Amino acid sequence: MTELLFAVFNVTYIYYTDSIFFLHCGYLLVDTFYVNISLIFCFDELSGFFFGILDFALILCFYFLVEYFEYDSNSTGIILLSSLFSHCALWYFCVFDVFLLLFFWETISLISFLLIQHWSYRLPTYKAGIKVFFISQLGDVPLFVFAFLMINRFGTTDLSEILSQLALVAFEYVIFVNFNLLCSFPALAAFCLSFAVLLKAAQFFFYP
C-alpha cells in the first residue's frame, strides 16, 4: 500500500528568468517512483496582472466587511476567514503544480462554505451553504479527472514539465470502451478544466 509522507525532501530555492520568478519549495515524498510531486510557485506577468485585479477587489471587500460587520458580535471570525480566503486566492494564481492546484482549490471551497455559514442559525443560510458546498463538490469531479489525466500520462505534477510535453500528445486519444467513444486527449483535458471552472464560478446553468 502506497504511503504518502508529508515532508519536504530538499531545501527551498529560488530561480528566475527575465520575466518569470519561480519559488521551488521542494518535493513531497511519496513511497513510489511513479509520481513526482513538486511544490512550485510561479510569479510572471499573468499572475502579476491578476494579483493587481484581485488586490483591488479584496480591498473593496474588506472595506465593506469592516463597515457592515462593525456591530456584529462575530465580526472577528468572518474577517479572519475572509483574510484567509484572500491569501489562498492570491497564492492560487501562482501555483505551478497540479497537487498545489487541488490543495488550494479545496481550501477555497472549504473557506467559502464557512463564510456562507456565518449565520448558520438561519435556515435559509444553512440551506444556501449546503447548496454551494454540493455544487462546489460537483466542480471538483472534472478537476480531479483533469489531474488524473495529467499525472497518469506525464508521471509528474510539475506544470512546467506537463506544458513542455503537451505538443507530444496532440494526436493521442482516450478510448471509453463501455460507451464506444473515442476522445482526443487534449480536448478531454481542456473540457474537464473548463467545466470545473464553470461550476466553481457558478456560471451559466450553475448559478444556484
N, C-alpha and C positions, 0 to 999 in steps of 0.2 A: 504494500500500500504506500502510495506516494505521500511523503510528509512535507508540509510546507513550513519552512523555518523563517520566521520574520526577523531577519538580521541583515545588516549591510556587510557585504563581502569586502569592499575596498573603501578607501578614503574618498570623500567628496572632492571633486576637482572641477575646474572651470576651463573651458576652451571657447574660442570665438573666431569668427571670420570678419570680413569687412563690414558686414551688415547683420550678422546673426551672433547671438550670445547664448552659449549653452551652459547649463548647470547640471553636472552629472553627479547624482547622489549615491552612486554605487549600484550594486546588483542585489536583487532579492534572492537569497539562497533557496534553491529548490532541489529536492532529492531526486533529480533526474537530469539527463543531458538533453532532454527533448525541447525544453522551453528556456530561453534566455530572457529573464525579466530585468530590464534596465530601468532605473529611476532617473529619467531625464526631463529637464525643463528647458524650453527654448524661448528666447526673447528676440523677436525680429520685428520688422516694420509692421507686419499684420497684427501681431499681438499687441504692439505698442499703440496702434490705431484703435483697437478695441478697448485697450486699457483706458484711453482718454475718454471714449464714449461712456464706458461703464462707470468710470470715476465720477463723471458729471452727473449721471443718473443717480448714483449712490449718494452723492452729496445732497441732492434734492430730496431723496427718500429719507435720509437721516434728519434733515431739517423738518420734514413733515412728521416723522416719528417723535421727535423731541417736543414739537408743538402739540400734536394730537394726544400723546400719552402723558402729558405733563401732570395730570391729576389722576392717572391710573395707578392703582396700588402695585401692579405687576409690570410697571414700565421698564424697570431694570432688566427683567428677563427677556422681554421682546427686543429691546435694544441690543442686548448681548447676542441674541440669536441672529438678529439682522446683521450685526458686525461679523459674526462667524460665516453667515451666508455670503456676505460681500467678499471676504477673504477667499473662500472656496471658489467663488465665481471668478475672481481675478486669477487665481492660480490655475483654474480650469483652462483659461485661454493660453496658458504657457506649457501645458503638458505635452510631452513628445514621446509618450509611451502608452500603449493600449491598456496596461494594467492601471496606470495612474488615471487614464481617461475613465475607466469603470469606477475607480475608487471615488473620484470627485463627483462623478455623475450620481452615484448612490448617496454620497454625503449631502449633496444639494437637495436630493429628493427627501431625505430624512429631515433636514432643517426646514424645508418648505412645509412638510406635514406638521412639524412642531409649531411653526409660525401660525398656520391656519388654526391650530388647536389652542391658541392663546386663550380664547374664551370658550373652553371646552364644556362649560356647564350649560351653554346654549345649544339646544338640539339642532337648529339649522347649521351652526358652526361645526358641530360634531359630524353631521352628515356631509358637509362640504369637505371636511378633512378626509373622510373615508373615500369620497368620490375622487378627490385629487390623488390620493395615495394609490387607488386602484388603477386609474388611467396612467399614472406615472409608471407603475409597475408594468403595464402593458407596453409602454415605451421602452422598458428595459429589455424586453424579449428580442426585438430586432437588433438592438445594440449588442447583446450577448452573442447573437448569431454572427454579427459582423466580426466581433472579437475572436470568436471560434474559427471563422474562416481565415482570418489573418494569421492567427497563431498556428493553426493546423497546416497552412500552406507554407509559411515562411519560417516557422520554428523560432520566432523571436517576437517580443513585444515592442522593440525599438522602432518607432515610426520612420526614422531616417533610413534604416535598412529595408523596411517594407516599401517605402516610396521609391527607393532606388531600384527595386526589383519588380515594380508594378508592370513595367513595359514587357517583362518576360511572360506575364500571364494574360496578356491582352487577348489571346486566342484560346485560352483554356475554358473548359465548360464543366458545369456541375450537373450531374445526372440524378434526377429523382426517380428511382426505379418504380416505386409504388404508384406514382402519378403519371408515369410515362412522359416525363417532362425534361427538357434539355435547356439549361440556362447558362448564359455567359458568366464566368466568374467575376469579372469587374462589374458587370451590370447588377449581379446579385448583391455584391458588397455595397455598391452605391445605393441600391434600393433599400437595403437594411439600414444604412446610416441615415438616409433621407427620411425614411419612415419613423425612425426613432426620434429624430429632431422634430418632426411634425407633431408627434404625440407629446413630446416633452414640452414643446412651446404652445400646446393647445391650439394648433392651427386647424383651419377648415372644419372638418366634422368632429374634431376632438375638443372643441371649446368648453364643453361641460367640465 
